[in-house]
Amino acid sequence: MRILLAEDEKRMAAALIALLKQEKYDVDHVDNGASALEALNSGVYDIAVLDVMMPEMNGFETARRARNNGIKTPILMLTAKSQLEDKVTGLDSGADDYLTKPFQTKELLARLRALGRRSTSFQDGNLHFGDLCLDTSKATLTCEQNGQSVRLSEKELHILEYMFVNQGQIINREQLAVKIWGFDNEAEYNNVEVYMSFTRKKLVFVGSRVEIKAVRGLGYELREKDV
């Protein structure tokens, strides 16, 4: 699961990044509202954690603009302000939850887990599309029609998880690069092609009717083959 952290206070950001990585989250960090909005508009994040008081654009405005752009990523707002009016402003701006500094790490992690459950279409703890079942906890892909399973690499898992959650949508290579390698990572587009090829071979191995179709000039789409 990939989290966007927008926090301009360096010590707080470093502590949160260390905590989230310890909990096995993938984390991208920005230190201002404009960069946070740009990252959110990519649509690749499972959760965004936004500080309210940031340079260039505050967290309220960042959330409001993201929602106006159609971004549905769950947003957790962090702030030192505890007044009810500030909480209402945050929620009305599009935030899904609100946490006042200072906070206990256990509470933060619990709220992130709750938001994570909202951000995915899990059924029985797994993701489903066509005749496929993706078990994200075990990194396995199973064709439910014939029972054939295969173990996935970390990047193959992230590719399929992202495409399962966004089924019915065309995903471009830039979105995949950010999702798999991170917002600040300069992964070349051919990395996406290479791992997409590996992932397609796993679909063939399990004998699924599902395929990853390249849509010329646009990106990739998860489809069921015509029978």
PLY file of the C-alpha trace (Angstrom):
ply
format ascii 1.0
element vertex 227
property float x
property float y
property float z
element edge 226
property int vertex1
property int vertex2
end_header
0.00 0.00 0.00
1.43 3.38 -1.04
0.97 6.45 1.15
1.54 10.09 0.27
2.84 12.05 3.26
2.66 15.86 2.99
4.46 17.35 6.00
6.81 20.35 5.99
8.25 19.94 9.51
11.43 17.92 8.92
11.63 16.06 12.24
7.96 15.09 12.14
8.27 13.96 8.53
11.36 11.85 9.26
9.67 10.19 12.24
6.50 9.42 10.29
8.43 8.05 7.30
10.41 5.73 9.59
7.24 4.55 11.34
5.32 3.89 8.14
8.19 2.05 6.49
8.57 -0.06 9.62
4.91 -1.01 9.16
5.69 -2.05 5.54
3.98 0.89 3.86
5.51 2.44 0.75
5.85 6.17 1.45
6.40 9.20 -0.77
7.07 12.49 0.99
6.45 16.09 -0.12
6.81 19.24 1.95
4.25 21.64 0.45
0.65 21.69 -0.67
1.32 22.31 -4.36
3.53 19.22 -4.62
0.98 17.22 -2.62
-1.78 18.16 -5.06
0.38 17.24 -8.04
1.14 13.86 -6.48
-2.50 13.24 -5.54
-3.63 14.03 -9.08
-1.60 11.05 -10.30
-4.28 8.84 -8.71
-1.77 6.21 -7.57
-1.99 6.59 -3.80
-4.02 4.39 -1.48
-4.00 6.98 1.33
-2.83 10.59 1.69
-1.71 12.06 5.01
-1.84 15.87 4.81
-0.55 18.39 7.31
-2.81 21.44 7.47
-0.17 24.17 7.83
2.03 23.81 4.74
3.70 26.35 2.44
2.28 27.22 -1.00
-1.09 25.62 -0.24
-2.54 24.46 3.07
-3.97 21.00 3.63
-7.58 22.17 3.47
-7.11 23.70 0.03
-5.07 20.71 -1.17
-7.86 18.32 -0.19
-10.55 20.56 -1.71
-8.78 20.82 -5.06
-8.03 17.10 -5.15
-11.71 16.31 -4.62
-12.69 18.84 -7.30
-10.35 17.00 -9.65
-12.18 13.74 -8.98
-9.50 12.20 -6.75
-11.09 9.71 -4.35
-7.97 8.78 -2.37
-8.79 8.61 1.36
-7.27 11.60 3.15
-6.15 11.81 6.78
-5.58 15.40 7.94
-2.90 16.12 10.56
-2.92 19.40 12.46
-1.96 21.08 15.71
-5.34 22.79 15.73
-7.89 21.05 17.91
-10.86 23.42 17.68
-14.09 21.88 16.41
-14.33 24.50 13.66
-10.98 23.40 12.21
-12.04 19.76 12.23
-15.28 20.65 10.45
-13.34 22.69 7.88
-11.04 19.75 7.21
-13.87 17.27 6.77
-15.85 19.69 4.60
-12.75 20.17 2.43
-12.80 16.47 1.57
-10.76 14.80 4.30
-12.00 11.42 5.50
-10.45 11.60 8.95
-8.74 14.11 11.24
-5.96 13.61 13.79
-4.70 16.31 16.15
-1.01 16.65 17.05
0.47 15.35 19.25
-0.95 11.87 18.67
-0.17 8.31 19.66
1.41 6.20 16.92
-1.01 3.35 17.65
-3.95 5.63 16.92
-2.38 6.88 13.69
-1.74 3.34 12.48
-5.27 2.25 13.41
-6.76 5.14 11.45
-4.58 4.32 8.45
-5.71 0.69 8.55
-9.33 1.84 8.62
-8.78 4.16 5.65
-6.93 1.41 3.81
-9.95 -0.84 4.09
-12.03 1.87 2.40
-9.59 2.38 -0.45
-9.74 -1.17 -1.84
-12.48 -3.51 -3.07
-11.58 -6.52 -0.93
-13.87 -9.54 -0.81
-13.05 -12.13 1.85
-9.66 -10.45 2.28
-8.77 -10.90 -1.41
-9.16 -9.01 -4.68
-11.14 -10.51 -7.55
-11.43 -9.93 -11.28
-12.87 -12.33 -13.82
-11.70 -15.83 -12.93
-8.78 -14.50 -10.86
-8.28 -14.17 -7.12
-5.36 -12.07 -5.86
-4.27 -12.80 -2.29
-2.25 -9.72 -1.36
-1.17 -11.07 2.03
0.42 -14.18 0.49
1.39 -12.60 -2.85
-0.35 -15.35 -4.79
-2.54 -15.29 -7.89
-5.09 -18.06 -8.41
-7.32 -18.92 -11.35
-10.56 -19.91 -9.63
-11.73 -21.85 -12.68
-8.94 -24.44 -12.55
-7.33 -23.87 -9.14
-3.89 -23.11 -10.60
-1.83 -20.71 -8.45
1.44 -18.86 -8.79
3.62 -16.81 -6.44
4.20 -13.18 -7.43
7.24 -10.97 -7.01
6.78 -7.73 -5.06
6.46 -5.57 -8.17
4.17 -8.04 -9.95
1.94 -7.99 -6.88
1.84 -4.19 -6.82
1.01 -4.02 -10.53
-1.87 -6.47 -10.24
-3.17 -4.98 -6.99
-3.30 -1.54 -8.60
-5.01 -2.85 -11.73
-7.52 -4.94 -9.76
-8.50 -1.95 -7.62
-8.83 0.22 -10.76
-10.47 -2.40 -12.93
-12.34 -0.94 -15.88
-9.89 1.95 -16.16
-6.94 2.47 -18.48
-3.75 2.90 -16.45
-0.92 4.82 -18.09
2.76 4.04 -17.71
3.47 7.15 -15.66
0.86 6.10 -13.09
2.38 2.62 -12.89
5.91 4.01 -12.56
4.86 6.23 -9.65
2.80 3.49 -8.04
5.52 0.84 -8.21
8.74 2.84 -7.91
7.61 6.01 -6.12
6.94 9.67 -6.90
10.58 10.80 -6.73
12.04 7.71 -8.35
13.37 8.16 -11.88
12.51 4.65 -13.03
12.63 4.40 -16.81
9.49 3.49 -18.71
11.13 0.29 -19.98
11.09 -0.94 -16.34
7.30 -0.81 -16.55
7.38 -2.77 -19.82
9.68 -5.42 -18.35
7.60 -6.05 -15.23
4.38 -5.87 -17.23
5.77 -8.67 -19.41
6.57 -10.75 -16.31
3.07 -10.16 -14.95
1.40 -11.16 -18.22
3.33 -14.44 -18.16
1.91 -15.17 -14.71
-1.63 -14.71 -16.08
-0.85 -17.17 -18.87
0.76 -19.62 -16.40
-2.40 -19.92 -14.29
-4.55 -20.38 -17.41
-6.74 -17.33 -16.82
-9.15 -15.72 -19.30
-7.93 -12.36 -17.98
-5.29 -10.42 -19.89
-3.49 -7.09 -19.59
-4.25 -5.29 -22.82
-2.08 -2.48 -24.15
-4.20 0.44 -25.34
-2.11 2.31 -27.90
-1.10 5.77 -26.76
-3.00 5.44 -23.47
-1.68 2.63 -21.29
-2.91 -0.71 -20.00
-6.27 -2.19 -19.12
-7.27 -5.39 -17.31
-9.74 -7.29 -19.52
-11.39 -10.65 -19.90
-10.66 -12.29 -23.24
-13.55 -12.66 -25.64
-14.75 -16.27 -25.64
0 1
1 2
2 3
3 4
4 5
5 6
6 7
7 8
8 9
9 10
10 11
11 12
12 13
13 14
14 15
15 16
16 17
17 18
18 19
19 20
20 21
21 22
22 23
23 24
24 25
25 26
26 27
27 28
28 29
29 30
30 31
31 32
32 33
33 34
34 35
35 36
36 37
37 38
38 39
39 40
40 41
41 42
42 43
43 44
44 45
45 46
46 47
47 48
48 49
49 50
50 51
51 52
52 53
53 54
54 55
55 56
56 57
57 58
58 59
59 60
60 61
61 62
62 63
63 64
64 65
65 66
66 67
67 68
68 69
69 70
70 71
71 72
72 73
73 74
74 75
75 76
76 77
77 78
78 79
79 80
80 81
81 82
82 83
83 84
84 85
85 86
86 87
87 88
88 89
89 90
90 91
91 92
92 93
93 94
94 95
95 96
96 97
97 98
98 99
99 100
100 101
101 102
102 103
103 104
104 105
105 106
106 107
107 108
108 109
109 110
110 111
111 112
112 113
113 114
114 115
115 116
116 117
117 118
118 119
119 120
120 121
121 122
122 123
123 124
124 125
125 126
126 127
127 128
128 129
129 130
130 131
131 132
132 133
133 134
134 135
135 136
136 137
137 138
138 139
139 140
140 141
141 142
142 143
143 144
144 145
145 146
146 147
147 148
148 149
149 150
150 151
151 152
152 153
153 154
154 155
155 156
156 157
157 158
158 159
159 160
160 161
161 162
162 163
163 164
164 165
165 166
166 167
167 168
168 169
169 170
170 171
171 172
172 173
173 174
174 175
175 176
176 177
177 178
178 179
179 180
180 181
181 182
182 183
183 184
184 185
185 186
186 187
187 188
188 189
189 190
190 191
191 192
192 193
193 194
194 195
195 196
196 197
197 198
198 199
199 200
200 201
201 202
202 203
203 204
204 205
205 206
206 207
207 208
208 209
209 210
210 211
211 212
212 213
213 214
214 215
215 216
216 217
217 218
218 219
219 220
220 221
221 222
222 223
223 224
224 225
225 226
